[in-house]
Amino acid sequence: MSGIEGTHVSTILTVTLNPTVDIYLEAPRLISGGKNRAKLSSVQGGGGGINVARCIGRLGGSATALHTSGREVGRRLDRLLDEEGMDHRRIEIGSDTREAIVVAEEWTGHSYHIVPPGPELAEVEEIRCLEEIVVAAQHCSYVVITGSATPGLRDDFCAEVAHRIRPYSTPIVLDITGMQLRKLLQEPVFLIRLDRREAADLIGRPIANFNDARAANNYLLDLGTTEHAVTTVGALGAVCSDRDMHYEISAPPLAGPPRSDACAGDSLVAAVTYQLVQGNPCVRACEYGVAAAAATVMLPGTEVFERATVDALLPEVRTHPTSRR
């Protein structure tokens, strides 16, 4: 496997329509009766695109997080991102940004991520979001659209974003689910990442191994909707596919048991996009993404990797190519 090289850094736009303020608590042991006493460990901004921007920054890249922000919780989100030093732009909405709770149980080492649905956008707010995304996308090397949709968001919102961006030839990386993904399958994009649940819904069977992941990627590629498809297979790793080839990318062995997968997908998407901006081939970018996801699952709650850990795990990633022909 070749190493990852490249020094050029350019701006990536990430889009988060439904961000969160993540409140991370640690409890000795969770019980069903009485009170569970917990220690406040951290409070930070979250949501798919914000997490991706944070990970890109960890890798030394440049990303701008475009996100909605509403009322008191939205102001807290803005302050947290400012204090973190993240380059971000808010789109003001009239309802409160959502708050999410992550509880880490010390006894088992497991984390529990409790996420409410978030605010519903008014029609004028949807239009404003669409317009701001399209304007910002004209000046970026890649656009990453990831994270959950807001309740009631029209099903073709992401499809229209892709349609409106197409004249500017800005590559789009997608990590979306449900009807937003299905409506978008008529619009050509650069890369789509599927998790196991979404991939299973598309092909009608569980994603248990690399064969299943290849089938999910074939489904997307045969539609002609994407140049590259990446389906993750949990602890096994991922399959990265293009018009000609499948690449089975096996995850590196971990030093200990996984602690939380809350930001594993965001870590993978961030590392892949960062490496694409460096000019690396998609398969090499996906190898780095698998290493980044592995580095993140070893951490509790919504913590994300350190670059040194990713670089240390990368030599243990293994790739097996097979022809799609």
C-alpha positions in Angstrom: 0.0 0.0 0.0 1.4 3.4 -1.0 1.8 6.2 1.6 -0.3 9.3 1.6 1.5 12.4 0.3 0.8 15.9 -0.7 1.1 19.4 0.9 -1.4 21.6 -0.9 -4.3 22.7 1.3 -7.5 24.3 0.0 -10.9 25.2 1.5 -13.6 22.6 2.0 -17.2 23.7 2.7 -19.2 21.5 5.1 -22.9 21.9 5.4 -24.8 21.1 8.6 -28.6 21.8 8.4 -29.3 20.3 11.8 -26.3 21.0 14.2 -26.2 20.2 17.9 -24.7 21.3 21.1 -23.3 18.0 22.4 -23.2 17.7 26.2 -20.9 14.9 27.2 -21.4 13.3 30.6 -19.5 10.4 32.4 -21.3 8.2 34.8 -19.8 5.3 36.9 -22.7 3.0 36.2 -26.2 3.6 34.8 -29.2 2.3 36.7 -32.9 2.3 35.9 -34.1 3.5 39.3 -33.2 6.7 41.2 -30.8 9.3 40.0 -27.7 8.7 37.8 -25.0 11.0 39.0 -22.7 12.1 36.2 -19.7 14.3 35.7 -19.8 17.0 33.0 -16.9 16.1 30.7 -17.3 18.5 27.8 -19.7 20.7 25.8 -19.0 21.3 22.1 -20.7 22.0 18.8 -21.7 19.0 16.8 -23.6 17.6 13.9 -22.2 15.9 10.8 -20.6 18.8 8.9 -19.3 20.5 12.0 -17.7 17.2 13.1 -16.2 16.9 9.6 -14.8 20.4 9.7 -13.3 19.7 13.1 -11.6 16.5 11.8 -10.2 18.3 8.8 -8.7 20.9 11.1 -7.1 18.1 13.1 -5.4 16.9 9.9 -4.1 20.3 9.1 -6.6 21.2 6.5 -8.9 24.2 5.9 -12.6 23.9 6.2 -15.5 26.3 6.6 -18.6 24.9 8.5 -21.8 26.4 7.2 -24.6 25.7 9.7 -28.0 26.8 10.9 -28.2 28.5 14.3 -31.3 29.4 16.2 -32.1 31.3 19.4 -30.4 30.7 22.7 -28.9 27.3 21.9 -27.8 28.6 18.6 -25.9 31.4 20.2 -24.3 28.9 22.5 -23.3 26.9 19.5 -21.7 29.9 17.8 -19.8 30.8 20.9 -18.5 27.3 21.3 -17.3 27.2 17.7 -15.7 30.6 18.1 -13.8 29.5 21.2 -12.7 26.4 19.4 -11.3 28.5 16.6 -13.4 26.9 13.9 -14.0 28.8 10.7 -17.8 28.8 10.5 -20.7 30.7 9.1 -24.2 30.7 10.7 -27.5 30.8 8.9 -30.0 32.2 11.4 -33.3 30.4 12.0 -36.2 31.2 14.3 -36.2 28.0 16.4 -33.8 26.7 18.9 -30.8 24.6 17.7 -31.0 21.2 19.2 -29.0 19.8 22.1 -27.8 16.2 22.3 -26.6 14.2 25.3 -23.8 11.7 25.3 -23.4 9.5 28.4 -20.3 7.4 28.9 -20.7 4.6 31.3 -17.4 3.9 33.0 -18.3 0.4 34.2 -18.9 -1.0 30.6 -16.9 1.6 28.6 -20.0 2.1 26.4 -21.3 5.4 25.3 -25.0 6.3 24.7 -25.8 9.1 22.2 -29.3 10.6 22.7 -30.2 12.9 19.9 -33.5 14.8 19.5 -35.0 15.5 16.0 -34.2 19.3 16.0 -36.1 22.3 14.8 -38.4 22.5 11.8 -37.3 25.1 9.2 -39.8 27.6 7.8 -40.1 27.7 4.1 -38.2 31.0 3.9 -35.4 29.5 6.0 -35.1 26.5 3.7 -34.8 29.0 0.7 -32.2 31.0 2.6 -30.2 27.8 3.4 -30.2 26.7 -0.2 -29.1 30.1 -1.5 -26.2 30.4 1.0 -25.0 26.9 0.3 -24.9 27.6 -3.4 -23.1 30.9 -3.1 -20.5 29.5 -0.7 -19.9 26.4 -2.8 -18.7 28.5 -5.8 -15.5 29.4 -3.9 -14.6 26.0 -2.5 -12.6 22.9 -3.7 -15.1 20.4 -2.3 -18.6 20.6 -0.7 -19.4 18.0 2.0 -23.1 17.6 2.9 -23.6 15.3 5.9 -25.7 14.8 9.0 -29.4 14.4 9.6 -32.0 16.5 8.0 -34.3 18.8 10.0 -37.9 17.6 10.6 -40.1 18.4 7.7 -37.3 19.4 5.3 -38.6 18.8 1.8 -37.3 15.5 0.5 -35.6 17.0 -2.6 -33.6 19.7 -0.7 -30.2 18.0 -1.1 -31.0 17.1 -4.7 -31.7 20.7 -5.5 -28.4 21.8 -3.8 -26.5 19.3 -6.0 -28.5 20.5 -9.1 -27.7 24.2 -8.3 -24.0 23.6 -7.6 -23.4 21.5 -10.8 -22.7 24.5 -13.1 -19.8 25.4 -10.9 -18.1 22.0 -11.2 -17.5 21.8 -7.4 -17.2 18.2 -6.4 -19.8 17.1 -3.8 -19.2 14.5 -1.1 -22.4 13.1 0.4 -23.1 11.3 3.7 -26.9 11.6 3.9 -29.8 9.2 4.5 -33.5 8.5 3.9 -35.5 10.4 1.4 -32.8 13.1 1.0 -30.5 10.4 -0.4 -33.2 8.7 -2.6 -34.3 11.9 -4.2 -30.7 12.8 -4.9 -30.0 9.6 -6.8 -31.0 11.4 -10.0 -28.2 14.1 -9.6 -24.6 13.2 -10.4 -22.2 13.8 -7.5 -18.5 12.9 -6.9 -18.8 10.6 -3.9 -21.5 9.0 -1.8 -20.7 7.3 1.6 -23.2 4.8 2.9 -23.3 3.4 6.4 -24.5 -0.2 6.9 -28.1 0.8 7.8 -28.6 3.0 4.7 -26.9 0.5 2.4 -29.1 -2.3 3.7 -32.2 -0.2 3.0 -31.0 0.4 -0.6 -30.3 -3.3 -1.5 -32.8 -5.0 0.8 -30.4 -7.1 2.9 -28.1 -6.6 5.8 -24.5 -5.4 5.2 -22.6 -8.1 7.0 -19.4 -8.4 4.9 -17.5 -6.9 2.0 -19.6 -8.8 -0.6 -22.7 -6.9 0.7 -20.8 -3.6 0.6 -19.8 -4.3 -3.0 -23.5 -4.9 -3.9 -24.5 -1.6 -2.3 -21.7 0.3 -4.2 -22.8 -1.4 -7.4 -26.3 -0.2 -6.9 -25.2 3.4 -6.7 -22.6 3.1 -9.6 -25.0 1.3 -11.9 -27.5 4.2 -11.5 -24.8 6.6 -12.7 -25.4 8.9 -9.8 -21.8 9.0 -8.4 -18.3 8.6 -9.5 -17.2 6.9 -6.3 -19.2 4.9 -3.7 -17.9 4.0 -0.2 -19.9 1.6 2.0 -18.6 1.1 5.6 -18.8 -2.4 7.2 -18.3 -1.6 10.9 -15.2 -3.1 12.4 -14.3 -4.8 9.1 -13.5 -1.5 7.3 -15.0 -0.3 4.0 -15.4 -0.9 0.3 -14.4 1.9 -2.0 -15.6 1.5 -5.6 -15.4 3.3 -8.9 -16.5 2.6 -12.5 -13.8 -0.1 -12.9 -12.8 -1.4 -9.5 -13.8 -2.4 -6.0 -11.3 -1.9 -3.2 -11.9 -3.9 0.0 -10.1 -1.8 2.7 -9.6 -3.8 6.0 -9.5 -1.8 9.2 -6.4 -1.9 11.3 -6.4 -3.9 14.5 -7.1 -1.8 17.6 -5.1 -1.7 20.8 -8.3 -2.0 22.9 -12.1 -2.5 22.6 -14.0 0.2 20.7 -15.6 2.8 23.0 -17.9 4.9 20.7 -18.8 5.1 17.1 -20.6 8.4 17.4 -18.1 10.3 15.1 -16.5 7.4 13.2 -18.4 8.1 9.9 -17.6 11.8 10.2 -14.0 11.0 10.7 -13.9 8.8 7.6 -15.6 11.4 5.5 -13.3 14.2 6.7 -10.1 12.2 6.2 -11.2 11.1 2.7 -12.1 14.7 1.6 -8.9 16.1 3.1 -6.8 13.6 1.1 -8.8 14.3 -2.1 -8.0 18.0 -1.7 -4.3 17.0 -1.5 -4.7 15.4 -5.0 -4.5 11.8 -3.8 -6.5 9.0 -5.5 -9.8 8.1 -4.0 -8.7 4.6 -2.8 -5.7 6.1 -1.0 -8.0 8.7 0.6 -10.3 5.9 1.7 -7.5 4.0 3.3 -6.7 7.1 5.3 -10.4 7.5 6.1 -10.6 3.9 7.5 -7.6 4.6 9.7 -9.2 7.8 10.9 -12.4 6.0 11.8 -10.5 3.4 13.7 -8.6 6.1 15.6 -11.9 7.7 16.6 -13.8 4.5 17.8 -11.1 4.0 20.5 -12.2 7.3 22.1 -15.3 7.9 24.3 -18.4 10.0 23.4 -18.0 12.4 20.5 -14.2 12.8 20.8 -12.3 12.5 17.5 -8.9 11.3 16.5 -5.5 12.9 16.8 -3.5 12.9 13.5 -0.6 11.1 15.1 -2.9 8.1 15.9 -4.2 8.0 12.3 -0.7 8.1 10.9 0.3 5.3 13.2 -2.6 3.1 12.2 -2.4 3.7 8.4 0.4 1.2 7.8 -1.9 -1.5 9.3 -4.7 -0.8 6.8 -4.8 -3.5 4.0 -6.5 -3.1 0.6 -7.6 -5.9 -1.8 -8.7 -4.8 -5.3 -11.2 -6.6 -7.4 -12.5 -5.8 -10.9 -16.1 -4.7 -11.3 -15.9 -6.2 -14.8 
